[in-house]
Amino acid sequence: MRLTIRACTVGLAALAFATAAPPVSAAAHPLGDPQTVRLAAEGDQVTARWSAPPDDLLVLGSVTGVLADRREYVLDMGAGGDPEPVGDTDADLLTASDEVADYLAANITVTQDGRACPAEVDLSGLAEDGAELVFTCGSAITAVDVAVTMLTDADPAYRTVAFAEAADREQQLYTADSPSAAWRFDTPADGGGNRAIIIAIGAVLVLVAASAFVALRRLRRAARS
């Protein structure tokens, strides 16, 4: 059965966004699950893996002109009420497309000290695991700016949740109004807490050592007298 998805959900979604901002783990655009970007840094490279629900891949195909225009608005529904997976033909068109690779490189960007880090885009696992972008910067990664504007040109309600390994925080919500954020990869997300614990333990050890020294001196004085 063919069903028109957006027409059925946009009203409720608009009401939900008007009343309260969703938590990062909740649905991040009118169609349900958000896009995700998983970030990691090693040496002078930042790796970003972008993934999205199947219907968003059809939107990606639409905005890049790879798939027929507006195909994302009408999708076959499975028994569980979910959009069907992207078909093999569509997946082949998407993964072979220079336009899709260029779109990803233009809408997920990394800059270091104001200089853009060029990206290599791997679309081979796009339909299953997402696209991988590897950004090579001018020096070892510490602080970088990461911008994500995926599909906001198709609908400004699209949002992307970024997750990071060994960074100053675990996640970041990107929106059309907040498309860029600074990340530090030389300080783990819990690094501040760990440092505080280490400092506290060190202070206790110093206090114990000082107390033991004073007690030892008193014992020596008592022994002499």
C-alpha positions in Angstrom: 0.0 0.0 0.0 1.3 3.5 -0.9 1.0 6.1 1.9 1.9 9.7 1.9 4.2 10.0 5.0 4.9 13.7 5.5 1.3 14.9 5.0 0.2 12.6 7.9 2.9 13.6 10.4 3.9 17.2 9.8 1.1 18.7 11.9 1.8 16.6 15.0 5.5 17.1 14.6 5.1 20.8 14.3 3.0 20.9 17.5 5.6 18.8 19.3 8.5 21.1 18.3 6.4 24.2 19.2 5.7 22.9 22.8 9.1 21.6 23.8 12.5 20.9 22.3 13.2 17.2 22.1 16.0 15.5 24.0 19.0 14.6 22.0 18.1 10.9 22.0 14.6 11.6 20.7 13.2 12.0 17.2 15.1 15.0 15.7 13.0 15.8 12.6 9.4 15.4 11.5 9.9 11.9 10.1 11.2 10.3 13.2 14.7 9.1 14.0 17.5 11.7 13.5 20.5 11.5 11.3 23.7 10.7 13.2 27.3 11.6 12.8 30.0 9.6 14.7 33.3 11.5 15.2 36.7 10.2 16.0 40.2 11.8 15.7 43.6 10.2 15.4 46.8 12.0 14.4 46.0 14.7 11.9 42.7 13.1 10.8 39.1 13.4 11.8 36.7 10.6 10.8 33.0 11.2 10.5 30.5 8.5 9.8 27.1 9.8 8.7 24.0 7.6 8.7 20.3 8.2 8.4 17.0 6.3 8.1 16.1 4.9 4.7 13.6 7.7 3.9 16.3 10.3 4.5 18.6 8.5 2.0 15.8 9.0 -0.6 15.7 12.7 0.4 19.5 12.8 -0.1 19.0 11.2 -3.6 16.3 13.8 -4.3 18.3 16.9 -3.3 21.3 15.8 -5.2 19.3 14.9 -8.3 20.4 11.3 -8.3 16.9 9.9 -7.7 13.6 11.1 -9.1 12.4 14.3 -7.6 10.2 14.1 -4.5 10.2 10.3 -4.3 10.8 10.6 -0.6 7.2 11.8 0.0 5.7 8.5 -1.0 7.1 5.3 0.4 6.0 1.6 0.7 5.3 0.7 4.3 6.3 -2.6 5.7 4.3 -4.8 8.1 5.7 -2.9 11.1 4.7 0.5 9.7 8.3 1.4 8.8 9.5 2.7 5.4 10.9 -0.1 3.3 14.8 -0.2 3.0 16.4 1.6 0.1 16.2 -0.8 -2.9 19.3 -2.2 -4.5 18.9 0.0 -7.6 18.6 3.2 -5.5 21.5 2.1 -3.3 23.7 1.5 -6.4 22.8 5.0 -7.8 23.5 6.7 -4.5 26.9 5.0 -3.8 28.1 5.5 -7.3 27.2 9.2 -7.4 29.8 12.0 -7.3 27.0 14.4 -6.6 26.2 12.5 -3.3 29.9 12.5 -2.3 30.2 16.2 -3.1 27.0 17.0 -1.1 28.3 15.1 1.9 31.7 16.9 1.7 29.9 20.3 1.4 27.5 19.6 4.3 29.8 17.9 6.8 33.0 20.0 7.2 35.9 20.2 9.5 38.1 23.3 10.0 41.3 23.6 12.0 42.5 27.1 13.0 40.2 28.5 10.3 41.5 26.3 7.5 39.3 23.7 5.9 40.4 20.1 6.2 39.8 18.3 2.8 37.6 15.2 3.0 37.8 11.8 1.3 34.3 10.4 1.1 33.6 6.6 1.1 30.0 5.7 0.0 30.5 2.0 -0.2 28.4 1.2 2.9 26.0 4.1 2.6 22.7 2.1 2.5 23.8 -0.3 5.3 26.2 1.5 7.7 26.4 5.1 6.4 29.0 7.2 4.6 32.5 7.7 5.9 34.3 11.0 5.6 38.0 11.2 6.5 39.3 14.8 6.9 43.0 15.4 6.8 44.1 18.5 8.6 47.4 20.4 8.7 48.5 19.2 12.2 47.6 16.8 15.0 44.0 17.1 16.0 43.3 19.0 19.2 40.6 21.6 18.6 38.5 21.7 15.4 35.2 23.1 14.3 32.7 20.6 12.9 29.7 21.9 10.9 26.8 19.7 9.8 24.0 20.9 7.6 22.8 17.7 6.1 19.4 17.9 4.4 18.5 21.3 6.0 18.2 22.7 2.5 15.4 20.1 1.9 13.7 20.9 5.2 15.0 23.2 8.0 13.5 20.8 10.6 16.2 18.2 9.9 18.6 17.7 12.7 21.6 15.6 13.3 23.0 14.2 16.5 26.8 13.9 16.6 28.6 11.5 18.9 32.3 11.5 19.6 35.0 9.3 21.0 37.6 10.7 23.4 36.3 14.3 23.0 35.3 17.0 25.5 31.7 15.9 25.3 29.8 12.8 24.2 27.2 14.4 21.9 26.1 17.5 20.1 22.8 18.4 18.4 23.1 20.2 15.1 20.2 22.2 13.7 19.6 24.7 10.9 20.0 27.5 13.5 23.1 25.8 15.1 25.1 24.3 12.3 28.6 24.4 13.8 30.3 23.5 17.0 33.8 23.4 18.4 35.2 20.1 19.5 38.4 19.2 21.5 39.8 15.7 21.0 42.8 16.0 23.4 40.5 15.9 26.5 38.0 13.0 27.0 34.5 13.9 27.9 35.0 12.9 31.5 38.5 14.3 31.7 37.5 17.2 33.9 35.9 14.8 36.4 38.9 12.5 36.4 41.3 15.4 37.0 39.2 16.6 39.9 39.3 13.1 41.4 43.0 12.9 41.0 43.6 16.3 42.5 41.3 15.4 45.5 43.2 12.1 46.1 46.5 13.9 45.9 45.4 16.5 48.4 44.3 13.7 50.8 47.6 11.9 50.4 49.5 15.1 51.1 47.4 15.7 54.2 48.0 12.1 55.4 51.7 12.4 54.8 51.9 15.7 56.7 49.9 14.3 59.6 52.2 11.2 59.7 55.3 13.4 59.7 54.0 15.5 62.6 53.0 12.4 64.6 56.5 10.9 64.0 58.2 14.0 65.3 56.0 14.0 68.4 56.9 10.4 69.0 60.6 11.1 68.7 60.3 14.0 71.1 58.4 11.9 73.6 61.1 9.2 73.3 63.9 11.6 74.0 62.2 13.0 77.1 
